[in-house]
């Protein structure tokens, strides 16, 4: 059972951070998930009808992440926070990508609420996970590029286990090693905000919504929260 930790330096730099970790054990990824299919289709229909649109970089939820990226040396218009990139893709194409039920679930929740989200196959995680500043020596293999090795810039915020980087630029892109597939049975999903005072309730609604999509297709779920006041959780 890995421990997720928010490093003191990250907590000090972003003191209003709140991260929801939604865990699923005994996940059934090969069966139909009708509620997830409906959630994705509903978002696309609302966009088509003009009754809803994804948050863009002018929205304070996204703008906060742009400011955070700039603070650790990443250009957020070139390397975008995951929810920003996903929302832009949805607005342009009118559809969300269909990957697999678990990934489609967190994508729908992420873009609906304007909150970055990611996920890790915990059976592929080595040891504990730290949300910390990179020192530049770590290795990262991007999702979908198993033969590529990158090294984060020193000071960039990453999720990292004992053997490598799980997510670069805080929440821009996940690693290939810990990607969630239909075969994944033990998964941790992360939803994040930098402004808990403003968006903490929204984050909890989103976590509950994600958990609701997972419950019919898993043996057990739980929700844990990381913050500067509670910087670690065993999942």
C-alpha positions in Angstrom: 0.0 0.0 0.0 1.9 3.1 -1.2 2.1 6.3 0.8 1.4 9.5 -1.1 3.2 12.5 0.3 3.0 16.2 -0.4 6.6 17.5 0.0 7.0 20.4 2.5 8.6 22.6 -0.2 5.5 22.2 -2.5 3.1 22.8 0.4 5.0 26.0 1.3 4.9 27.2 -2.3 1.3 26.3 -2.8 -0.3 26.5 0.7 -3.9 26.2 -0.5 -3.3 23.0 -2.3 -5.9 20.2 -1.9 -5.6 16.8 -3.7 -8.3 14.1 -3.7 -7.0 10.6 -4.1 -9.8 8.3 -5.2 -8.7 4.7 -5.0 -10.3 1.6 -6.5 -9.5 -2.0 -5.7 -10.8 -4.9 -7.7 -11.6 -2.8 -10.7 -13.4 -4.4 -13.6 -12.2 -2.7 -16.7 -13.5 -5.1 -19.4 -17.2 -4.7 -18.8 -19.5 -2.0 -20.0 -19.7 1.2 -17.8 -23.0 2.7 -18.9 -23.0 5.6 -16.4 -19.5 6.7 -17.7 -20.7 6.4 -21.3 -23.7 8.5 -20.5 -21.6 11.1 -18.6 -19.2 11.5 -21.6 -22.1 11.7 -24.1 -24.0 14.2 -21.9 -21.0 16.6 -21.8 -20.6 16.4 -25.6 -24.3 17.0 -26.1 -24.2 20.0 -23.7 -21.3 21.4 -25.7 -23.1 20.9 -29.0 -26.3 22.5 -27.6 -24.3 25.5 -26.3 -25.5 25.0 -22.7 -22.0 24.3 -21.4 -18.4 24.8 -22.4 -15.2 23.7 -20.8 -13.1 26.1 -18.7 -10.4 27.9 -20.6 -7.3 29.7 -19.5 -9.3 32.8 -18.5 -11.2 30.8 -15.9 -9.6 31.2 -12.5 -9.4 27.4 -12.0 -7.2 27.1 -15.1 -5.4 30.4 -14.6 -4.2 29.3 -11.2 -2.4 26.3 -12.9 -0.9 28.5 -15.6 0.6 30.7 -12.8 1.9 27.6 -11.0 3.5 26.3 -14.1 5.2 29.6 -14.8 6.5 29.6 -11.2 8.5 26.4 -11.8 9.7 27.4 -15.3 7.1 25.7 -17.6 5.4 27.7 -20.3 1.7 26.7 -19.8 0.7 27.7 -23.3 3.2 25.2 -24.8 2.9 22.5 -22.1 -0.6 22.8 -20.8 -2.1 21.5 -17.6 -4.1 18.3 -18.3 -7.5 19.8 -17.8 -6.7 22.8 -20.0 -5.4 20.5 -22.8 -8.4 18.2 -22.5 -10.9 21.1 -22.5 -9.3 22.7 -25.6 -9.5 19.3 -27.4 -13.1 18.9 -26.5 -14.0 22.5 -27.6 -12.2 22.0 -30.9 -13.4 18.5 -31.8 -16.7 18.3 -30.0 -15.8 14.9 -28.5 -13.7 13.4 -25.7 -11.3 10.6 -26.5 -12.5 7.1 -25.6 -9.6 5.3 -23.9 -11.1 2.8 -21.5 -13.9 3.1 -18.9 -11.7 4.1 -16.0 -9.8 6.8 -17.9 -13.0 8.0 -19.6 -14.5 8.4 -16.1 -11.8 10.7 -14.8 -11.6 12.6 -18.0 -15.3 13.4 -17.9 -15.1 14.5 -14.2 -12.0 16.5 -14.8 -13.4 18.5 -17.8 -16.8 18.9 -16.2 -15.4 20.5 -13.1 -12.4 22.3 -14.5 -10.0 20.3 -12.3 -6.8 18.5 -13.4 -7.0 14.7 -13.0 -4.7 11.7 -13.5 -4.5 8.1 -12.5 -1.9 5.5 -11.6 -2.0 1.7 -11.8 -0.8 1.0 -8.2 0.4 -2.4 -9.1 3.1 -0.7 -11.3 4.1 1.9 -8.7 7.4 1.2 -6.9 7.4 2.2 -3.2 5.9 5.5 -2.1 4.9 8.5 -4.2 6.1 12.0 -3.5 4.8 15.2 -5.0 7.9 17.2 -5.0 10.3 19.4 -6.9 12.5 17.5 -9.4 16.3 17.6 -9.0 16.8 16.9 -12.7 18.2 13.4 -12.5 14.9 11.6 -12.5 13.7 9.6 -15.6 10.3 9.8 -17.2 8.8 7.8 -20.0 5.8 9.6 -21.4 2.4 7.8 -21.9 2.3 6.2 -25.3 6.1 6.5 -25.8 7.6 3.5 -24.1 11.0 4.0 -25.8 11.4 7.7 -24.8 13.2 8.8 -21.7 13.0 12.4 -20.5 14.5 14.2 -17.5 12.4 16.9 -15.8 14.0 20.3 -15.3 15.3 21.0 -11.8 12.6 22.6 -9.8 9.7 21.2 -11.9 7.0 19.7 -9.7 6.5 16.0 -10.3 4.9 12.9 -8.9 7.7 10.4 -8.4 8.1 6.9 -6.9 11.3 5.2 -6.0 12.4 4.4 -9.6 11.0 7.3 -11.7 8.6 10.0 -12.5 4.9 9.3 -12.7 3.7 12.8 -13.9 5.7 15.7 -15.3 4.9 19.4 -14.8 2.7 18.4 -11.8 -0.2 17.3 -14.0 0.6 17.7 -17.6 1.2 14.1 -18.7 1.3 10.7 -17.0 4.0 8.0 -17.3 3.7 5.0 -19.6 4.7 2.6 -16.8 1.8 3.4 -14.5 -0.8 4.0 -17.2 -4.3 2.7 -16.5 -5.6 0.1 -18.9 -8.6 -2.3 -19.0 -6.4 -4.8 -17.1 -5.7 -2.4 -14.2 -7.3 -3.6 -11.0 -5.8 -1.4 -8.3 -5.8 2.3 -9.3 -5.4 5.7 -7.6 -7.1 8.7 -9.3 -5.9 12.2 -8.4 -8.0 15.4 -8.6 -6.3 18.7 -7.7 -6.9 22.3 -6.9 -4.5 25.1 -5.8 -7.3 27.0 -4.2 -9.0 24.9 -1.5 -10.6 27.9 0.1 -12.4 28.7 -3.2 -12.7 25.3 -4.9 -12.4 22.8 -2.1 -16.1 22.0 -2.1 -16.0 21.6 -5.9 -13.1 19.2 -5.6 -15.1 17.1 -3.1 -18.1 17.1 -5.4 -15.9 15.9 -8.3 -14.3 13.2 -6.1 -17.7 12.0 -5.1 -18.8 12.0 -8.7 -15.8 10.0 -9.8 -16.3 7.5 -6.9 -19.9 7.1 -8.0 -18.8 6.1 -11.5 -16.3 3.6 -10.1 -18.5 1.9 -7.4 -20.5 -0.4 -9.7 -17.3 -1.7 -11.3 -15.0 -2.3 -8.4 -14.8 -4.2 -5.2 -13.8 -1.3 -2.9 -13.3 2.4 -3.2 -12.1 5.1 -0.9 -11.3 8.8 -1.0 -8.3 10.4 0.8 -7.2 14.1 0.8 -3.7 15.6 0.8 -3.1 19.2 1.9 -0.3 21.1 3.7 -2.2 20.3 7.0 -2.5 16.6 6.1 0.4 15.9 3.7 0.3 12.2 3.4 -2.1 9.3 2.9 -1.7 5.6 2.5 -3.8 4.3 -0.4 
